[in-house]
Amino acid sequence: MTTMFHPGDAGFEDELAGFQTAVRRRPDVIVAATSAADVVEAVRYAGEHDLPVAVHSTGHGATVPFEGGVLITTQRMAGIRIDAEIARVDAGVRWAAVIEAAAEHGLAPLSGSFPGVGVVGYTLGGGFSLLGRKYGLAADQVTAIEVVTADGELRRATPDTEQDLFWALRGGRDNFGIVTALEFRLVPVTRLYGGSLQFGPESLATVLRAWRDWTAEMPREMTSSLAMVPMPELPMVPEPLRGKHVAQIRIAYLGDAAEGARLVAPLRAAAPVLGDTIAEIPFTKSGTIANEPPFPHGYRADNATVSELNDAMLDAILEHAGPDAPVPTVVLLDLLGGALSDVPEHPGVGWDRKARFTVRALSVVDDAPLSEIRSAHGKLFDALKPWSTGKLLTFVYGESDPAEEAAKVYSGADLRRLAKVKAAVDPANRFRLTHNVEPAPDAG
Ligand SMILES: Cc1cc2nc3c(=O)[nH]c(=O)nc-3n(C[C@H](O)[C@H](O)[C@H](O)COP(=O)(O)OP(=O)(O)OC[C@H]3O[C@@H](n4cnc5c(N)ncnc54)[C@H](O)[C@@H]3O)c2cc1C
């Protein structure tokens, strides 16, 4: 018997809780799925009662508030199997569990900065990994997706079967159904030269330029991001950084430590270093590189992909999101390129492969009213517009306008193809409590 929670039931609020606390979702019923059969039952129930359906795994990526409908939670679907270099994971698995399981086989997944993120949500959004410049997107390594579509059928999408669905899910996410299991290739990685360098507020402008210049010559084995962070006055923050606006350069290098140290040397020399954790580490410790806060909170984030990072752009980033900005903002700059720009034989949709960097801005909603955060982020991305090449849905966090976002993320041709696939598998738009692509059988 499937477990269901209705508003007022003991357990309803706990089942709804997730990492993101600032997006209000009030379903009529929550189905706590333990298997693909439970997901089938929940989707059929929604069909019989003409209700929309949403999905929740860890809540890291919750963006669309809603009232009513059926919410399927997947956290109890936790199976992992590794067979040769292929992992098969159920819908509720987080990266931490795959990292541990893969390490026993001398392998690693294309996981990201925070191991608590869910595998399915991350991968369906593209999946920018710590190993991304060498091995590409997590979505590019997917070999099969099992998904329950609006008709209540469990389908298997692969490069050879349900090809349109296989394309649309990897980027179109829960517009097309509820994924019950994912299969993907692992890569032969056990160790990294990785960690972060921290710099103080007086060095921000120098460090931004030094990192930008340094990225120009990096091999594919080097994946790196720069974070500019207003550090809270909390005991968990090391004393020299506490309460300061710091720059943090994150390094994940796939090679030996001596060569890694040689590549990182110009960064270590760029400005006075307040903290340096870069060392050879097992991949199982890869979450320590970014060391992101593990506790649930409310946050709002937007992003743009860009073709370059010139001085005018760096100045705009400092002005609109630096220490003197009106709203405390974390900025993340990710170096793209390498395998992230390669187009695989079976690509998904919605990832900007031509971009050279992402610029992400994130603010904690307790720090300022949402309207001020939106306005501050808006000014930053307006200033970057001349060099902006697109946007990534997976780095939109917190409340946002669903239809507007879809139009910014997908090209016109991709949006028309998505609308056709949607019309084929979800003509009544049952999966609409998301950044929705509306069904349009005759699009394009
Ligand atoms: C602290 C933090 C660090 C992050 N680091 C990275 C990173 O390094 N690289 C990166 O690429 N991304 C990163 N992300 C973004 C993250 O990948 C997305 O937010 C992702 O959507 C989270 O998925 P989830 O399942 O954990 O979250 P949830 O909020 O539970 O799900 C988010 C969305 O994923 C989709 N989804 C989840 N489960 C299913 C399913 N079974 N079927 C269909 N759709 C489903 C749905 O669209 C859902 O709305 C990070 C996010 C945070 C908050």
The ligand as an SDF file (V2000), in Angstrom:
LIG
                    3D

 53 58  0  0  0  0  0  0  0  0999 V2000
   24.1420   23.6780   -2.9270 C   0  0  0  0  0  0  0  0  0  0  0  0
   23.9000   23.3180   -4.3680 C   0  0  0  0  0  0  0  0  0  0  0  0
   24.9730   22.8740   -5.1520 C   0  0  0  0  0  0  0  0  0  0  0  0
   24.7670   22.5440   -6.4960 C   0  0  0  0  0  0  0  0  0  0  0  0
   25.8330   22.1480   -7.2540 N   0  0  0  0  0  0  0  0  0  0  0  0
   25.6430   21.8500   -8.5580 C   0  0  0  0  0  0  0  0  0  0  0  0
   26.7530   21.4860   -9.3920 C   0  0  0  0  0  0  0  0  0  0  0  0
   27.9050   21.4320   -8.9460 O   0  0  0  0  0  0  0  0  0  0  0  0
   26.5050   21.2050  -10.7010 N   0  0  0  0  0  0  0  0  0  0  0  0
   25.2380   21.2470  -11.2130 C   0  0  0  0  0  0  0  0  0  0  0  0
   25.0650   20.9740  -12.3940 O   0  0  0  0  0  0  0  0  0  0  0  0
   24.1940   21.5880  -10.4520 N   0  0  0  0  0  0  0  0  0  0  0  0
   24.3700   21.9000   -9.1550 C   0  0  0  0  0  0  0  0  0  0  0  0
   23.3040   22.2980   -8.4030 N   0  0  0  0  0  0  0  0  0  0  0  0
   21.9890   22.4130   -9.0540 C   0  0  0  0  0  0  0  0  0  0  0  0
   21.2180   21.1080   -8.9340 C   0  0  0  0  0  0  0  0  0  0  0  0
   21.7740   20.1690   -9.8300 O   0  0  0  0  0  0  0  0  0  0  0  0
   19.7480   21.3810   -9.3010 C   0  0  0  0  0  0  0  0  0  0  0  0
   19.2100   22.2690   -8.3520 O   0  0  0  0  0  0  0  0  0  0  0  0
   18.9270   20.0940   -9.3430 C   0  0  0  0  0  0  0  0  0  0  0  0
   17.6830   20.3800   -9.9250 O   0  0  0  0  0  0  0  0  0  0  0  0
   18.7200   19.5010   -7.9610 C   0  0  0  0  0  0  0  0  0  0  0  0
   18.0570   18.2990   -8.0870 O   0  0  0  0  0  0  0  0  0  0  0  0
   17.4600   17.5940   -6.7660 P   0  0  0  0  0  0  0  0  0  0  0  0
   16.8020   16.3560   -7.1910 O   0  0  0  0  0  0  0  0  0  0  0  0
   18.5510   17.5330   -5.7510 O   0  0  0  0  0  0  0  0  0  0  0  0
   16.4100   18.6730   -6.2440 O   0  0  0  0  0  0  0  0  0  0  0  0
   14.8040   18.7010   -6.2720 P   0  0  0  0  0  0  0  0  0  0  0  0
   14.4710   20.0960   -5.8590 O   0  0  0  0  0  0  0  0  0  0  0  0
   14.2230   17.6050   -5.4940 O   0  0  0  0  0  0  0  0  0  0  0  0
   14.4490   18.5290   -7.7990 O   0  0  0  0  0  0  0  0  0  0  0  0
   14.7260   19.5820   -8.6680 C   0  0  0  0  0  0  0  0  0  0  0  0
   14.1400   19.3230  -10.0190 C   0  0  0  0  0  0  0  0  0  0  0  0
   14.7640   18.1910  -10.6040 O   0  0  0  0  0  0  0  0  0  0  0  0
   13.8380   17.5130  -11.4250 C   0  0  0  0  0  0  0  0  0  0  0  0
   13.6400   16.1540  -10.8840 N   0  0  0  0  0  0  0  0  0  0  0  0
   14.0440   15.6670   -9.6950 C   0  0  0  0  0  0  0  0  0  0  0  0
   13.6890   14.3720   -9.5880 N   0  0  0  0  0  0  0  0  0  0  0  0
   13.0450   14.0520  -10.7290 C   0  0  0  0  0  0  0  0  0  0  0  0
   12.4250   12.8690  -11.2300 C   0  0  0  0  0  0  0  0  0  0  0  0
   12.4150   11.7190  -10.5200 N   0  0  0  0  0  0  0  0  0  0  0  0
   11.8580   12.9050  -12.4550 N   0  0  0  0  0  0  0  0  0  0  0  0
   11.8510   14.0390  -13.1920 C   0  0  0  0  0  0  0  0  0  0  0  0
   12.4230   15.1840  -12.7790 N   0  0  0  0  0  0  0  0  0  0  0  0
   13.0160   15.1910  -11.5690 C   0  0  0  0  0  0  0  0  0  0  0  0
   12.5600   18.2950  -11.3770 C   0  0  0  0  0  0  0  0  0  0  0  0
   12.5870   19.2630  -12.4090 O   0  0  0  0  0  0  0  0  0  0  0  0
   12.6520   18.9780  -10.0270 C   0  0  0  0  0  0  0  0  0  0  0  0
   11.8470   20.1200   -9.9400 O   0  0  0  0  0  0  0  0  0  0  0  0
   23.4750   22.6440   -7.0650 C   0  0  0  0  0  0  0  0  0  0  0  0
   22.4100   23.0960   -6.2810 C   0  0  0  0  0  0  0  0  0  0  0  0
   22.6160   23.4520   -4.9510 C   0  0  0  0  0  0  0  0  0  0  0  0
   21.4610   23.9770   -4.1630 C   0  0  0  0  0  0  0  0  0  0  0  0
  1  2  1  0
  2  3  1  0
  2 52  2  0
  3  4  2  0
  4  5  1  0
  4 50  1  0
  5  6  2  0
  6  7  1  0
  6 13  1  0
  7  8  2  0
  7  9  1  0
  9 10  1  0
 10 11  2  0
 10 12  1  0
 12 13  2  0
 13 14  1  0
 14 15  1  0
 14 50  1  0
 15 16  1  0
 16 17  1  0
 16 18  1  0
 18 19  1  0
 18 20  1  0
 20 21  1  0
 20 22  1  0
 22 23  1  0
 23 24  1  0
 24 25  2  0
 24 26  1  0
 24 27  1  0
 27 28  1  0
 28 29  2  0
 28 30  1  0
 28 31  1  0
 31 32  1  0
 32 33  1  0
 33 34  1  0
 33 48  1  0
 34 35  1  0
 35 36  1  0
 35 46  1  0
 36 37  1  0
 36 45  1  0
 37 38  2  0
 38 39  1  0
 39 40  1  0
 39 45  2  0
 40 41  1  0
 40 42  2  0
 42 43  1  0
 43 44  2  0
 44 45  1  0
 46 47  1  0
 46 48  1  0
 48 49  1  0
 50 51  2  0
 51 52  1  0
 52 53  1  0
M  END
$$$$
